[in-house]
């Protein structure tokens, strides 16, 4: 190999070595950067931890106060609605009864000039029938207890008993006050006189 060729070969080798060193330095710098990026964050001091916890406690207190106020407002709204419901629970029934009251007023006015009692009685009967029909159809009110019915202690309140030779079982001889049911539930027992078989 000539001297010139030897020089060229050395130059080429030096160039390759320089490139290799540069590549190694770049790789080393990259590793150093990654290591520093992946390094754990600096641990908080006790004072910083306490400050963070106090901040969280304050936030929780505010949230608890907000929820308590919200619950209190909801409770007040419910109480107000309940009071209104109780106050106006009978508004519909009373509104329907006003028609019957108006009819009674008309009957009383007409009675002043009536010449016979029958016309007044007929007017009262009509009002009674209209009122009963409205209560039965619209509100589920029904009456029970009439003479001849079998005595039932669950429905009838006996205020007296009389022996009857014709009676085969206890029956209603006389009804002093009719009983009433509201949607099938007894709200007033019928007050009755009972016929009992004679011994």
Sine and cosine of phi, psi and omega as CSV:
sin_phi,cos_phi,sin_psi,cos_psi,sin_omega,cos_omega
0.00,0.00,0.70,-0.72,-0.04,-1.00
-0.98,0.22,0.25,-0.97,-0.01,-1.00
-0.90,0.44,-0.59,0.81,0.00,-1.00
-0.91,0.41,-0.69,0.73,-0.01,-1.00
-0.91,0.41,-0.62,0.78,0.01,-1.00
-0.88,0.47,-0.68,0.73,0.02,-1.00
-0.88,0.48,-0.69,0.72,0.00,-1.00
-0.88,0.47,-0.69,0.73,-0.02,-1.00
-0.90,0.44,-0.65,0.76,0.01,-1.00
-0.91,0.41,-0.66,0.75,0.01,-1.00
-0.89,0.46,-0.68,0.74,-0.01,-1.00
-0.90,0.43,-0.67,0.74,0.00,-1.00
-0.89,0.45,-0.69,0.72,0.02,-1.00
-0.88,0.47,-0.65,0.76,0.01,-1.00
-0.89,0.45,-0.71,0.71,-0.01,-1.00
-0.90,0.44,-0.65,0.76,0.02,-1.00
-0.90,0.44,-0.66,0.76,0.00,-1.00
-0.89,0.45,-0.67,0.74,0.02,-1.00
-0.90,0.44,-0.65,0.76,-0.01,-1.00
-0.90,0.44,-0.67,0.74,0.02,-1.00
-0.90,0.44,-0.66,0.75,0.01,-1.00
-0.88,0.47,-0.70,0.72,0.02,-1.00
-0.88,0.47,-0.67,0.74,-0.01,-1.00
-0.90,0.44,-0.66,0.75,0.01,-1.00
-0.90,0.44,-0.68,0.74,0.01,-1.00
-0.88,0.48,-0.70,0.71,-0.01,-1.00
-0.90,0.44,-0.64,0.77,-0.01,-1.00
-0.91,0.42,-0.67,0.74,0.04,-1.00
-0.89,0.46,-0.66,0.75,0.01,-1.00
-0.88,0.47,-0.71,0.70,0.01,-1.00
-0.88,0.48,-0.64,0.76,-0.01,-1.00
-0.90,0.44,-0.68,0.73,0.01,-1.00
-0.89,0.45,-0.68,0.74,-0.01,-1.00
-0.90,0.43,-0.67,0.74,-0.02,-1.00
-0.88,0.47,-0.68,0.73,-0.01,-1.00
-0.93,0.36,-0.55,0.83,0.01,-1.00
-0.94,0.34,-0.59,0.81,-0.04,-1.00
-1.00,0.09,-0.11,0.99,-0.03,-1.00
-0.90,0.45,0.64,-0.77,-0.03,-1.00
-0.88,0.47,0.50,-0.87,0.01,-1.00
-0.92,0.40,0.36,-0.93,-0.02,-1.00
-0.91,0.41,0.75,-0.66,-0.04,-1.00
-0.93,0.37,0.66,-0.75,-0.02,-1.00
-0.94,0.35,0.51,-0.86,0.06,-1.00
-0.98,0.20,0.33,-0.94,0.04,-1.00
-0.83,0.56,-0.61,0.79,0.00,-1.00
-0.90,0.44,-0.65,0.76,0.02,-1.00
-0.91,0.41,-0.65,0.76,0.03,-1.00
-0.89,0.45,-0.68,0.74,0.01,-1.00
-0.89,0.45,-0.67,0.74,0.01,-1.00
-0.88,0.47,-0.66,0.75,0.00,-1.00
-0.91,0.42,-0.68,0.73,0.01,-1.00
-0.91,0.41,-0.65,0.76,0.04,-1.00
-0.89,0.46,-0.61,0.79,0.04,-1.00
-0.89,0.45,-0.70,0.72,0.01,-1.00
-0.90,0.44,-0.64,0.77,0.01,-1.00
-0.89,0.46,-0.68,0.73,0.02,-1.00
-0.88,0.48,-0.67,0.74,0.02,-1.00
-0.90,0.44,-0.67,0.74,0.02,-1.00
-0.91,0.42,-0.61,0.79,0.05,-1.00
-0.89,0.46,-0.71,0.70,0.01,-1.00
-0.87,0.49,-0.68,0.74,-0.01,-1.00
-0.91,0.42,-0.65,0.76,0.01,-1.00
-0.91,0.42,-0.67,0.74,0.03,-1.00
-0.89,0.45,-0.65,0.76,0.01,-1.00
-0.89,0.47,-0.71,0.70,-0.01,-1.00
-0.92,0.39,-0.61,0.79,0.03,-1.00
-0.89,0.45,-0.68,0.74,0.02,-1.00
-0.91,0.43,-0.64,0.76,0.02,-1.00
-0.89,0.46,-0.69,0.73,0.03,-1.00
-0.90,0.43,-0.64,0.77,0.01,-1.00
-0.90,0.44,-0.68,0.73,0.04,-1.00
-0.89,0.45,-0.66,0.75,0.02,-1.00
-0.89,0.45,-0.68,0.73,0.01,-1.00
-0.89,0.46,-0.66,0.75,0.02,-1.00
-0.90,0.44,-0.65,0.76,0.03,-1.00
-0.89,0.45,-0.68,0.73,0.00,-1.00
-0.89,0.45,-0.67,0.75,0.01,-1.00
-0.90,0.43,-0.65,0.76,0.01,-1.00
-0.91,0.42,-0.69,0.73,0.03,-1.00
-0.90,0.44,-0.62,0.79,0.01,-1.00
-0.91,0.42,-0.70,0.72,0.02,-1.00
-0.88,0.48,-0.66,0.75,0.02,-1.00
-0.91,0.42,-0.65,0.76,0.00,-1.00
-0.89,0.45,-0.66,0.75,0.02,-1.00
-0.93,0.37,-0.68,0.73,-0.04,-1.00
-0.89,0.46,-0.60,0.80,-0.09,-1.00
-0.93,-0.37,0.31,0.95,-0.04,-1.00
-0.88,0.47,-0.59,0.81,-0.07,-1.00
-0.99,-0.13,0.17,0.99,-0.07,-1.00
-0.86,0.50,-0.67,0.75,-0.03,-1.00
-0.91,0.41,-0.72,0.70,0.01,-1.00
-0.88,0.47,-0.72,0.69,-0.03,-1.00
-0.90,0.43,-0.59,0.81,0.06,-1.00
-0.87,0.49,-0.64,0.77,0.02,-1.00
-0.95,0.32,-0.51,0.86,0.00,-1.00
-0.95,0.30,-0.35,0.94,-0.02,-1.00
-0.87,0.49,-0.58,0.82,0.04,-1.00
-0.87,0.50,-0.68,0.73,0.00,-1.00
-0.92,0.40,-0.63,0.78,0.04,-1.00
-0.89,0.45,-0.65,0.76,0.04,-1.00
-0.88,0.48,-0.67,0.75,0.01,-1.00
-0.91,0.42,-0.61,0.79,0.06,-1.00
-0.90,0.43,-0.65,0.76,0.03,-1.00
-0.87,0.49,-0.69,0.73,0.02,-1.00
-0.89,0.45,-0.63,0.77,-0.01,-1.00
-0.91,0.42,-0.66,0.75,0.02,-1.00
-0.90,0.44,-0.67,0.74,0.03,-1.00
-0.90,0.44,-0.66,0.75,-0.01,-1.00
-0.93,0.36,-0.50,0.87,-0.04,-1.00
-0.91,0.41,-0.41,0.91,-0.02,-1.00
-0.89,0.46,-0.56,0.83,-0.04,-1.00
-0.96,-0.27,0.04,1.00,-0.05,-1.00
-0.94,0.33,0.62,-0.78,-0.01,-1.00
-0.99,-0.13,-0.34,0.94,0.03,-1.00
-0.72,-0.70,0.47,-0.88,-0.04,-1.00
-0.96,0.29,-0.40,0.92,-0.07,-1.00
-0.89,0.45,-0.65,0.76,-0.01,-1.00
-0.90,0.43,-0.60,0.80,0.03,-1.00
-0.93,0.38,-0.71,0.71,0.00,-1.00
-0.88,0.48,-0.65,0.76,0.02,-1.00
-0.89,0.45,-0.64,0.77,0.03,-1.00
-0.89,0.45,-0.68,0.73,0.01,-1.00
-0.91,0.42,-0.65,0.76,0.03,-1.00
-0.88,0.48,-0.66,0.75,0.01,-1.00
-0.89,0.45,-0.68,0.74,0.02,-1.00
-0.90,0.44,-0.69,0.72,0.00,-1.00
-0.87,0.50,-0.71,0.70,-0.02,-1.00
-0.89,0.45,-0.69,0.72,0.01,-1.00
-0.89,0.45,-0.67,0.74,-0.01,-1.00
-0.91,0.42,-0.72,0.70,0.00,-1.00
-0.88,0.47,-0.71,0.71,0.00,-1.00
-0.87,0.50,-0.67,0.74,0.00,-1.00
-0.90,0.43,-0.71,0.71,-0.01,-1.00
-0.91,0.41,-0.60,0.80,0.00,-1.00
-0.95,0.32,-0.75,0.66,-0.10,-0.99
-0.97,0.26,-0.59,0.81,-0.12,-0.99
-0.99,-0.10,-0.49,0.87,-0.12,-0.99
-0.87,-0.50,-0.01,1.00,0.07,-1.00
0.96,0.28,0.39,0.92,0.03,-1.00
-1.00,0.03,0.73,-0.69,0.03,-1.00
-0.65,-0.76,0.56,-0.83,-0.01,-1.00
-0.98,-0.18,0.37,-0.93,0.07,-1.00
-0.50,-0.87,0.30,-0.95,0.00,-1.00
0.98,-0.19,0.98,-0.21,0.11,-0.99
-0.61,-0.79,0.38,-0.92,-0.06,-1.00
-0.84,0.54,0.69,-0.73,0.00,-1.00
0.99,-0.11,-0.29,0.96,0.06,-1.00
-0.92,0.40,0.47,-0.88,0.07,-1.00
-0.95,0.32,0.66,-0.75,-0.01,-1.00
-0.93,0.36,0.76,-0.65,0.04,-1.00
-0.77,-0.64,0.94,-0.33,-0.07,-1.00
-0.88,0.48,-0.32,0.95,0.04,-1.00
-0.97,0.26,-0.39,0.92,-0.04,-1.00
-0.91,-0.41,-0.49,0.87,-0.12,-0.99
-0.93,-0.36,0.64,-0.77,0.10,-0.99
-0.96,-0.29,0.93,-0.36,-0.05,-1.00
-0.98,0.18,0.85,-0.52,0.04,-1.00
-0.97,-0.22,0.01,1.00,0.07,-1.00
-0.07,-1.00,0.38,-0.93,0.01,-1.00
-0.72,-0.70,0.65,-0.76,0.08,-1.00
-0.75,-0.66,0.63,-0.78,0.03,-1.00
-0.98,0.20,0.62,-0.79,-0.02,-1.00
-0.66,-0.75,0.85,-0.53,-0.03,-1.00
-0.89,0.45,-0.52,0.85,-0.03,-1.00
-0.99,0.17,-0.32,0.95,-0.08,-1.00
-0.95,0.30,0.78,-0.63,0.06,-1.00
-0.99,-0.12,-0.37,0.93,0.07,-1.00
-0.52,-0.86,0.16,-0.99,-0.02,-1.00
-0.94,0.35,0.85,-0.53,0.00,-1.00
-0.74,-0.67,0.24,-0.97,0.00,-1.00
-0.99,0.14,0.89,-0.45,0.01,-1.00
-1.00,0.09,-0.62,0.78,-0.02,-1.00
-0.50,-0.87,0.63,-0.78,0.02,-1.00
-0.94,-0.34,0.90,-0.44,0.01,-1.00
-1.00,0.07,-0.65,0.76,0.06,-1.00
-0.67,-0.75,0.80,-0.60,0.05,-1.00
-0.92,0.40,0.48,-0.88,0.10,-1.00
-1.00,-0.03,0.33,-0.94,-0.01,-1.00
-0.70,-0.71,0.57,-0.82,0.09,-1.00
-0.84,-0.54,0.60,-0.80,0.09,-1.00
-0.90,-0.43,0.93,-0.37,-0.07,-1.00
0.78,0.62,0.67,0.74,0.07,-1.00
1.00,0.02,-0.18,0.98,-0.01,-1.00
-0.98,-0.18,0.75,-0.66,-0.04,-1.00
-0.93,0.36,0.81,-0.59,0.09,-1.00
-0.93,-0.37,-0.23,0.97,0.15,-0.99
-0.43,-0.90,0.79,-0.61,0.06,-1.00
-0.97,0.24,0.53,-0.85,0.05,-1.00
-0.97,0.23,0.69,-0.73,0.05,-1.00
-0.99,-0.12,0.86,-0.51,-0.19,-0.98
-0.65,-0.76,0.36,-0.93,0.23,-0.97
-0.99,-0.17,0.70,-0.72,-0.13,-0.99
-0.92,-0.40,0.73,-0.69,0.15,-0.99
-1.00,0.00,0.76,-0.65,0.00,-1.00
-0.86,-0.51,0.53,-0.85,0.02,-1.00
-0.86,0.50,0.62,-0.78,0.00,-1.00
-0.99,0.16,0.71,-0.70,0.00,-1.00
-0.99,0.14,0.00,0.00,0.00,0.00
